[in-house]
């Protein structure tokens, strides 16, 4: 069924995005909506930064989507767990060889996913900031992403090339 979009179908979304951009005091924003692999709506506003000579936001612009990365990495871990390739209670020290195993201690993938490792990661060092499971910390998708699930993709029924 082919439906034609009304000219102002995304007016409310655009208005909302403009408001969020102003409220956040962001230098720029964009909305791109795709359907059936085709762009059906696009809107760009502002510049890449507030400095003089900043490039205007356009179809080539790249945005830091840090918060979304947590979702994708978490989903990959969840699929690997579902397929039996990882366990929520696997110790991080089994996967993160570049960090001090004693400091990682009993910390598990579950602790990392629920943001209660008590660990502080800085460059290639790790130290204990608080006791395991006693407080909340920031998201750590960059640490989750280090858990090697390449073998998961090679063995997965969901591998995109299988």
C-alpha positions in Angstrom: 0.0 0.0 0.0 1.5 3.3 -1.1 0.5 6.3 0.9 1.5 9.8 0.1 2.7 11.9 3.0 1.1 15.2 3.6 3.5 18.2 3.1 3.3 19.0 6.9 3.3 15.4 8.2 6.3 16.0 10.4 5.6 19.7 11.3 5.1 18.8 15.0 8.3 16.8 15.1 10.2 19.6 13.5 8.7 22.2 15.9 9.6 19.9 18.9 13.2 19.4 17.6 13.6 23.2 17.2 12.4 23.7 20.8 14.8 21.0 22.1 17.7 22.6 20.2 16.9 26.0 21.8 16.3 24.6 25.3 19.5 22.6 25.2 21.4 25.5 23.7 22.6 23.1 21.0 24.4 24.6 18.0 22.5 22.4 15.6 20.2 19.5 15.0 18.7 17.4 12.3 15.7 15.1 11.6 15.9 12.4 9.0 13.0 9.9 8.5 13.3 6.9 6.3 10.7 4.5 5.1 11.4 1.5 2.9 15.1 2.6 2.6 14.1 6.0 1.2 14.3 9.4 2.9 10.8 10.7 3.2 11.6 13.7 5.3 14.7 15.7 6.2 15.3 18.9 8.1 18.5 20.5 9.2 19.2 23.5 11.5 22.2 25.4 12.8 25.9 24.8 12.7 28.4 22.1 13.9 29.6 24.4 16.7 29.3 28.0 18.0 32.7 29.1 16.7 33.1 31.5 13.8 33.2 29.7 10.5 31.3 26.6 11.7 30.0 24.4 8.9 26.2 24.4 8.5 24.3 21.2 9.5 23.4 19.3 6.3 23.0 15.7 5.0 26.7 15.1 5.5 26.7 16.1 9.2 27.7 13.6 11.8 26.4 13.6 15.3 27.7 12.0 18.5 25.1 9.4 19.4 26.8 8.2 22.6 23.6 7.5 24.4 22.3 5.2 21.6 25.5 3.2 21.6 24.6 1.8 25.0 21.4 0.4 23.5 23.1 -1.3 20.6 26.0 -2.8 22.6 23.5 -3.9 25.3 21.4 -5.6 22.6 24.4 -7.4 21.1 25.3 -8.6 24.6 21.7 -9.7 25.2 21.6 -11.7 22.0 24.9 -13.3 22.9 23.5 -14.3 26.3 20.3 -15.6 24.7 22.3 -17.8 22.4 24.4 -19.1 25.2 27.6 -17.5 24.2 27.9 -15.3 27.3 26.4 -15.4 30.8 25.3 -12.4 32.8 27.4 -13.7 35.7 30.6 -14.1 33.7 33.4 -12.2 35.3 34.8 -9.1 33.4 38.3 -10.4 34.2 37.6 -13.3 31.8 37.2 -10.9 28.9 39.1 -7.7 29.7 42.7 -8.8 29.8 44.1 -5.3 29.6 42.9 -4.4 33.1 44.1 -5.5 36.5 42.3 -8.8 37.3 42.6 -8.2 41.1 40.9 -4.8 40.8 38.2 -6.2 38.5 37.6 -8.9 41.1 34.2 -10.5 41.2 32.7 -7.8 38.9 30.4 -9.4 36.3 28.7 -8.5 33.0 25.5 -8.1 35.0 27.2 -5.4 37.2 28.4 -3.6 34.1 25.0 -3.7 32.4 23.3 -2.5 35.6 25.9 0.2 36.1 27.0 -0.9 39.6 30.6 -2.1 39.0 32.1 0.4 41.5 35.0 0.7 39.0 36.5 3.8 37.4 38.1 3.2 34.0 40.8 5.7 32.9 42.7 5.0 29.8 44.3 1.6 30.4 43.9 1.7 34.2 41.0 0.6 36.4 40.5 1.4 40.1 37.8 0.7 42.6 35.7 3.9 43.3 33.1 2.2 45.6 32.1 -1.3 46.7 30.6 -3.6 44.1 26.9 -3.2 43.7 26.5 -0.4 46.3 26.0 2.7 44.1 25.2 3.7 40.5 27.8 5.0 38.0 27.7 6.4 34.5 27.1 4.3 31.4 30.2 2.4 30.1 29.4 1.3 26.5 33.1 1.5 25.6 33.8 -1.1 28.2 30.9 -3.3 27.2 32.0 -3.1 23.6 35.4 -4.6 24.6 33.7 -7.9 25.5 34.7 -10.0 22.5 31.6 -11.2 20.8 33.2 -11.6 17.4 33.0 -15.4 17.9 29.3 -14.8 18.6 28.8 -13.3 15.2 30.7 -16.1 13.5 28.6 -18.8 15.3 25.3 -17.0 15.3 22.2 -18.0 13.4 21.5 -14.3 13.0 24.8 -13.6 11.2 23.9 -11.2 8.4 25.8 -13.2 5.8 24.3 -16.6 6.7 
